[in-house]
């Protein structure tokens, strides 16, 4: 199956995540604390990662979900990155996949239980600060999916999907 990565976040992304964007006015604040509400039996984890760059089209064969807590990605040194999400409660449904290219100035908080591909950066090696409550035996769920090809915006013109 093939899908196109949207250059701007579609409304469908809000089912799976919220964008962590800076406020527009000087001195203003946007609050995202509710995304890091404590999870019983878990401890808040905070780490920085180092991600190798990829190129479009992407081939996705595995997705993950974190059923107990939101997972927050804050770009530290990122040009652009690709977010791919899909519906599903116990198992992912690739037929409803949505893919978005985000600038390195915008973070992302996945909703608890949202199926998503691993973080994928474009252009150059990159770093994210990642926050998440961890400690449950099933913090990380992984599922194999039929190959999903994510194409660049405009790359699928005239292509039957």
ABEGO torsion letter per residue (X at the ends): XBBBBBABBBAAAAAABBBBBBBABBGBBBBAAAAABBBBGBBBBBBBBBBBBBBOBBBBABBBBBAABBBBBBBABBABBBBBBBBEAABBBAAABBBBBBBAABBBBBBBGBBBBBBBBBGBBBBBBBBBBBGBAAABBBBBBBBBBBBBBGAABGBBX
